[in-house]
Amino acid sequence: MTATIVGTFRERVTYAVESRVATITLDRAERLNTFDGATYEGINDALVAFRDDDNAWAAVIQAAGTRAFSAGADVHALNENARLGITTGLGSLLLDSDMVTDKPLIAAVQGHCVGEGVNLILGCDVVFADTTARFAVSEVRIVVNPVDIPLKLARRLGYARAFRFLSPGDPMDAEWARNAGLVEHVSAAGEVQADAQTFARRLVDECAPLALRAQKATLWVASFDDNEAARALGNKRRTMIRLSDDYAEGRQAFLEKRPPEFRCR
């Protein structure tokens, strides 16, 4: 069957369905699928579309291009916000604080998966990656303290591995990610999207959908307790950091491709 293109959200994300498997694609390959405000909105819109689509029983979240699943936040968009005096973030994912749907979400990762890309896959139920995948959360190098990512990583990887992954933010390959518990399956280069689709097809074909959804909901509630106090503290610190000189220096150094000169102020 030919996939039915349901729509394109915010000119950043596409949504298609074929034989009860939805495919949500980050479609900004020319910018390495970085997150700006429209990308957050597009992903959220696509997730809601999937949740409400009775013809879709499982979804694969993937990305266009071969170089990156996502290179993280769009630093140019952050720089523009700073120029305008905007200290809030570029956006947030519905998956940061909510299951969104009890239908299965499978991530298919190739190339760089950085920052918000990692955050997105942490909201998925199963992560597939190919041998080209490199995972990194390096926000501390540009004076940003991630909030939702440490909350999720602590549960999935445990404290020590989560700390090592986050600090100092070295890229980790797919084998490290599988051994750490971030990735469940490593595919050959170029095969990850097909492998994720095959797994989604198995879920659709071999599992009773109501039982599968009830099982996911049970696992989710058992795994994710209330993090509101930790999130509030992290967000308060983040707002303070975005007013600092170091925050501006970190972004500028990134854009100029030079080592930053931090002043701790």
C-alpha positions in Angstrom: 0.0 0.0 0.0 1.0 3.6 -0.6 1.5 5.8 2.4 -1.2 8.3 2.9 0.3 11.7 3.6 -1.9 13.3 6.2 -0.1 16.6 6.4 2.9 18.7 7.0 3.0 20.6 10.3 4.6 24.0 10.5 6.7 23.2 7.4 9.0 21.2 9.7 7.4 17.8 10.3 5.5 15.4 8.0 2.9 12.8 9.0 2.0 9.7 6.9 0.2 6.5 7.5 0.5 3.1 5.8 -1.3 0.0 7.0 -1.8 1.3 10.5 1.8 2.4 11.0 2.3 6.2 11.1 5.6 7.8 10.2 6.5 11.2 11.7 9.5 12.7 9.9 11.6 15.7 11.0 11.9 17.4 7.6 14.5 20.0 8.0 17.6 18.2 6.7 19.2 21.4 5.3 19.5 22.6 8.9 20.3 19.2 10.3 16.8 18.9 11.7 17.6 21.5 14.4 14.8 22.6 16.7 13.3 26.1 16.4 9.9 27.1 17.7 8.2 25.8 14.6 9.9 22.4 14.9 8.6 22.0 18.5 5.1 23.0 17.4 5.3 20.7 14.3 6.3 17.6 16.4 3.6 18.3 19.0 1.0 18.7 16.3 2.1 15.4 14.7 2.0 13.6 18.0 -1.5 14.8 18.6 -2.5 13.8 15.1 -1.1 10.3 15.7 -2.9 10.1 19.1 -6.2 11.0 17.5 -5.8 8.9 14.4 -7.9 5.7 14.7 -6.2 4.3 11.6 -2.7 4.5 13.2 -1.7 1.9 15.8 2.0 2.6 16.1 4.4 5.3 15.0 8.0 5.6 13.8 9.7 8.9 14.5 12.5 9.5 12.0 14.4 12.3 10.3 15.1 13.3 6.7 18.7 13.3 5.5 21.6 11.1 6.5 23.8 13.4 8.5 21.6 13.9 11.6 18.4 12.8 13.3 18.7 16.2 15.0 21.6 18.4 15.8 19.7 19.9 18.7 18.5 23.4 19.3 18.8 26.0 16.5 21.6 28.2 17.9 20.7 30.9 15.3 17.1 31.0 16.7 18.5 31.2 20.2 20.7 34.0 19.2 17.8 35.9 17.7 15.8 35.4 20.9 18.6 36.8 23.0 18.9 39.8 20.7 15.2 40.5 21.2 15.6 40.1 25.0 13.6 36.9 25.1 14.9 34.6 27.9 12.3 31.8 27.5 13.2 28.7 25.5 12.4 28.0 21.8 9.6 25.6 22.8 8.9 22.4 24.6 7.7 18.9 23.7 4.4 17.5 24.9 6.4 14.4 25.7 8.4 16.3 28.3 5.6 16.0 30.9 3.0 13.7 29.4 2.7 10.3 27.8 0.6 12.0 25.0 -0.5 8.6 23.7 -0.7 5.0 24.8 0.1 3.9 21.3 3.8 2.8 20.7 6.4 5.3 19.6 9.5 4.0 18.0 12.5 6.3 17.3 14.8 5.6 14.3 18.1 7.4 14.7 20.9 8.0 12.2 23.8 10.4 12.3 24.0 13.1 15.0 21.4 13.0 17.7 22.1 16.0 20.0 20.4 17.8 22.8 16.7 18.1 21.9 17.1 15.2 19.6 18.0 13.1 22.6 15.1 14.6 24.5 12.7 13.5 21.8 13.9 9.9 21.6 13.7 9.7 25.4 10.0 10.2 25.0 9.7 7.2 22.8 9.1 3.7 23.9 11.8 2.0 21.8 14.9 3.5 20.2 16.5 2.0 17.1 19.9 3.5 15.9 22.3 2.6 13.1 26.0 2.4 13.3 26.4 6.1 12.2 24.5 7.4 15.2 26.3 9.6 17.7 24.5 10.8 20.8 25.4 13.9 22.8 24.0 16.4 25.2 26.5 19.2 25.4 24.4 22.1 26.6 26.7 22.7 29.6 29.3 23.8 27.1 27.2 26.7 25.9 25.9 27.6 29.4 22.6 25.8 29.4 21.4 23.4 32.0 19.1 20.8 30.5 16.1 20.0 32.7 13.9 17.4 31.2 16.8 15.4 29.7 18.5 14.6 33.1 15.1 13.7 34.6 14.5 11.1 31.9 18.1 9.9 31.7 18.3 9.3 35.4 15.5 6.7 35.2 16.7 5.1 32.0 20.4 4.9 32.5 20.9 5.4 36.3 22.8 8.2 38.0 26.4 7.4 37.1 25.9 6.6 33.4 23.5 9.6 33.0 26.2 11.9 34.6 28.9 10.5 32.3 26.7 11.0 29.2 25.9 14.6 30.2 29.3 15.6 31.4 31.3 17.0 29.6 29.0 16.1 26.7 31.2 13.8 24.6 29.5 12.1 21.6 28.6 8.5 22.3 28.3 5.8 19.6 25.4 3.4 19.1 27.1 0.5 20.9 27.7 2.7 24.0 24.1 3.8 23.8 22.9 0.2 23.6 25.1 -1.0 26.5 23.9 2.0 28.6 20.2 1.3 27.9 19.5 4.3 25.7 19.1 2.2 22.5 17.5 -1.2 22.2 18.6 -2.1 18.7 21.6 -1.2 16.5 21.1 -1.5 12.7 23.5 -1.5 9.8 24.2 1.9 8.4 21.3 3.1 6.3 18.9 0.4 7.5 17.5 1.9 10.7 14.3 3.3 9.3 13.5 0.1 7.6 14.2 -1.9 10.7 12.1 0.4 12.9 9.2 0.1 10.4 9.5 -3.7 10.5 9.3 -3.6 14.3 6.3 -1.3 14.2 4.7 -3.7 11.7 5.2 -6.5 14.2 3.5 -4.5 16.9 0.6 -3.8 14.7 0.3 -7.3 13.3 1.2 -9.4 16.3 -0.2 -7.5 19.3 -3.7 -6.8 20.4 -3.9 -3.0 20.2 -6.0 -2.5 23.4 -3.7 -4.8 25.4 -0.6 -3.2 24.0 -1.8 0.3 24.9 -2.9 -0.8 28.4 0.6 -2.4 28.9 2.3 0.8 27.8 0.2 2.9 30.1 1.0 0.7 33.0 4.7 0.8 32.3 4.6 4.6 31.9 2.9 5.2 35.2 5.2 2.8 37.0 8.3 4.5 35.5 7.5 8.2 35.7 6.7 9.7 39.0 6.0 13.4 39.8 9.0 15.5 38.8 7.4 18.9 39.3 9.7 20.1 42.1 12.9 19.1 40.2 11.5 20.7 37.0 10.6 23.9 38.8 14.1 24.3 40.2 15.7 23.5 36.9 13.6 26.0 35.1 14.3 28.7 37.7 18.0 28.2 37.3 17.7 28.1 33.5 16.0 31.5 33.5 18.8 33.0 35.6 21.4 31.5 33.3 19.8 33.0 30.2 20.3 36.5 31.7 24.1 35.9 32.2 27.1 37.1 30.2 28.3 33.5 29.9 25.1 32.5 28.1 25.7 35.2 25.4 29.4 34.2 25.2 28.6 30.5 24.8 26.3 31.1 21.8 28.6 33.6 20.2 31.6 31.3 20.5 29.6 28.5 19.0 28.6 30.6 16.0 32.2 31.9 15.6 33.6 28.3 16.0 36.0 29.3 18.7 36.6 28.1 22.4 34.3 30.1 24.7 35.7 32.4 27.4 33.5 31.9 30.4 33.5 34.3 33.4 31.0 32.5 35.7 28.8 35.6 35.6 
